[in-house]
């Protein structure tokens, strides 16, 4: 576990943008012409805020992964559940 933390601390900041990119491409709230709808933009803002908040927490890696999975697999509701029940500071 300690070596994983050391490895994660050496990652460049650009590697941390990959989860945000994946989150942005998973947003399926598009209009007929291919542009994002207002609901899609609001979801994207909410999800990005949840992921940024999650990355700033000083929790264990396991707890972060569990909350990240909740945010990922339950798109809108997962972010709301995170903000309501995570016990973050």
C-alpha positions in Angstrom: 0.0 0.0 0.0 2.9 2.4 0.8 4.4 1.8 -2.6 1.1 2.7 -4.3 1.0 6.0 -2.4 4.6 6.8 -3.5 3.7 6.0 -7.1 0.6 8.1 -7.0 2.5 11.0 -5.6 4.9 10.9 -8.5 2.2 11.0 -11.2 2.3 14.2 -13.2 -0.8 16.4 -12.8 -1.8 15.7 -16.4 -2.3 12.1 -15.6 -5.0 13.2 -13.1 -6.9 14.8 -15.9 -7.6 11.4 -17.5 -10.4 10.5 -15.0 -12.0 14.0 -15.7 -11.7 13.3 -19.5 -13.4 9.9 -19.1 -16.1 11.5 -17.0 -16.7 14.2 -19.6 -17.0 11.7 -22.4 -19.4 9.5 -20.4 -22.0 12.3 -20.3 -24.8 11.2 -22.6 -27.1 14.1 -22.3 -27.0 15.3 -25.9 -29.4 17.2 -28.1 -30.4 15.9 -31.5 -27.7 18.0 -33.2 -24.9 16.5 -31.0 -24.5 19.4 -28.6 -24.7 19.1 -24.9 -28.0 20.0 -23.3 -28.3 22.1 -20.2 -29.0 19.0 -18.1 -25.8 17.5 -19.5 -23.8 20.6 -18.7 -25.2 20.7 -15.1 -24.5 17.0 -14.6 -20.9 17.5 -15.9 -20.3 20.4 -13.5 -21.8 18.4 -10.6 -19.7 15.3 -11.4 -16.4 17.3 -11.9 -17.0 19.1 -8.6 -17.6 15.7 -6.9 -14.4 14.2 -8.4 -12.3 17.2 -7.4 -13.7 17.1 -3.9 -13.0 13.4 -3.7 -9.4 13.8 -4.8 -8.8 16.5 -2.2 -9.9 14.3 0.7 -7.2 12.7 2.9 -9.0 9.4 3.0 -7.5 6.0 2.3 -7.3 4.8 -1.3 -10.0 2.2 -0.7 -12.5 4.8 0.5 -11.7 7.0 -2.4 -12.2 4.2 -4.9 -15.5 3.2 -3.3 -16.8 6.8 -3.5 -15.4 7.1 -7.1 -17.3 4.0 -8.1 -20.5 5.4 -6.7 -20.0 8.6 -8.5 -19.2 6.8 -11.8 -21.9 4.1 -11.8 -24.7 6.3 -10.6 -24.2 9.4 -12.7 -26.4 12.1 -11.2 -27.6 10.4 -8.0 -24.0 9.2 -7.2 -22.7 12.8 -7.1 -25.7 13.9 -5.0 -25.2 11.0 -2.6 -21.5 11.8 -2.3 -22.2 15.5 -1.4 -24.9 14.5 1.1 -23.4 11.5 2.9 -19.6 11.3 2.4 -18.8 13.1 5.7 -16.2 15.3 3.9 -14.7 18.3 5.5 
